[in-house]
Amino acid sequence: MAYDEELADRVRALLEDEPGWAEKKMFGRLVFLLDGNMAVGVSGEALMVRLPADEGEDALAEPGARPADMAGRPMKGWLLVDPPGLEKAEDLRRWVGRGAAFARTFPPK
């Protein structure tokens, strides 16, 4: 699966000043890590966002959000945000910020 390079560039621009950020290609996706912990990724044209379990259900009610899956299996703790939910810069910034904040709750790897 290819990923949207333009979306990847937009995410990079938001994370480039974060200490300990890195990116890695995994399973045909591009993931962004903070101190070795996955925060967000780009899967096709969608943004993958890692969230705490208690935020997942509410987040699915937001525009463009849907459950994430890998090979038809649900990915616990992750959701996808499709392009309509990412068009505005502030929406992308909010989603990336949420994933980054959750990644920062884990110890560095």
C-alpha positions as CSV (number, residue, x, y, z in Angstrom):
1,M,0.0,0.0,0.0
2,A,1.4,3.4,-1.0
3,Y,1.0,6.4,1.3
4,D,0.1,10.0,0.4
5,E,3.4,11.9,0.2
6,E,1.7,15.3,0.5
7,L,0.1,14.2,3.8
8,A,3.4,12.8,5.0
9,D,5.0,16.2,4.3
10,R,2.3,18.0,6.2
11,V,2.9,15.7,9.2
12,R,6.7,16.1,9.0
13,A,6.3,19.9,9.1
14,L,4.3,19.5,12.3
15,L,6.8,17.2,14.0
16,E,10.1,18.5,12.8
17,D,10.7,20.6,15.9
18,E,9.7,17.8,18.3
19,P,12.7,16.3,20.1
20,G,13.3,12.6,19.4
21,W,11.1,12.4,16.3
22,A,11.8,9.9,13.6
23,E,9.9,8.3,10.7
24,K,10.0,4.7,9.5
25,K,8.3,2.8,6.7
26,M,6.4,-0.2,8.1
27,F,3.9,-2.5,6.3
28,G,3.5,-0.1,3.4
29,R,2.8,2.8,5.7
30,L,4.9,5.6,7.0
31,V,4.9,5.9,10.8
32,F,6.2,8.8,12.9
33,L,7.8,8.0,16.2
34,L,8.6,10.1,19.3
35,D,11.5,8.7,21.3
36,G,10.8,5.3,19.6
37,N,7.1,5.2,20.3
38,M,4.6,5.4,17.4
39,A,2.4,8.5,17.5
40,V,0.9,8.8,14.0
41,G,1.3,7.4,10.5
42,V,0.2,7.8,7.0
43,S,-1.7,4.9,5.5
44,G,-2.9,5.5,1.9
45,E,-4.6,8.9,2.0
46,A,-5.5,8.6,5.7
47,L,-3.8,9.6,8.9
48,M,-3.3,6.9,11.5
49,V,-3.6,8.2,15.0
50,R,-2.7,6.4,18.2
51,L,-5.0,7.3,21.1
52,P,-5.7,6.1,24.6
53,A,-8.4,3.4,24.7
54,D,-10.7,5.7,26.7
55,E,-10.6,8.3,23.9
56,G,-11.2,6.0,21.0
57,E,-15.0,5.7,21.0
58,D,-15.5,9.5,21.2
59,A,-12.9,10.2,18.6
60,L,-14.7,8.0,16.1
61,A,-17.6,10.5,16.1
62,E,-15.3,13.2,14.7
63,P,-15.4,14.0,11.0
64,G,-13.4,11.6,8.8
65,A,-12.6,9.2,11.7
66,R,-13.0,5.5,11.4
67,P,-11.6,2.3,13.0
68,A,-8.2,1.3,11.9
69,D,-7.5,-2.3,10.8
70,M,-4.6,-4.3,9.4
71,A,-5.5,-7.1,7.0
72,G,-9.1,-6.9,8.2
73,R,-8.2,-7.1,11.9
74,P,-9.0,-4.2,14.2
75,M,-5.9,-2.3,15.4
76,K,-6.6,-1.6,19.1
77,G,-5.6,1.9,20.1
78,W,-5.5,3.3,16.6
79,L,-8.0,5.0,14.3
80,L,-7.8,6.4,10.8
81,V,-8.8,9.9,9.7
82,D,-9.7,10.2,6.1
83,P,-9.0,13.4,4.0
84,P,-12.2,15.2,4.7
85,G,-11.2,15.3,8.4
86,L,-7.7,16.7,7.5
87,E,-8.3,19.4,5.0
88,K,-7.9,22.3,7.5
89,A,-4.4,22.7,8.9
90,E,-5.8,23.1,12.4
91,D,-7.6,19.7,12.1
92,L,-4.4,17.9,11.1
93,R,-2.4,19.7,13.8
94,R,-5.0,18.6,16.4
95,W,-4.9,15.0,15.4
96,V,-1.1,14.9,15.2
97,G,-1.0,16.6,18.6
98,R,-3.2,14.0,20.1
99,G,-1.2,11.1,18.8
100,A,2.1,12.9,19.9
101,A,0.8,13.6,23.4
102,F,-0.2,9.9,23.8
103,A,3.2,8.7,22.5
104,R,4.9,10.9,25.1
105,T,3.2,9.0,27.9
106,F,5.4,6.0,27.2
107,P,9.1,5.8,28.3
108,P,11.6,6.3,25.5
109,K,12.8,3.2,23.8
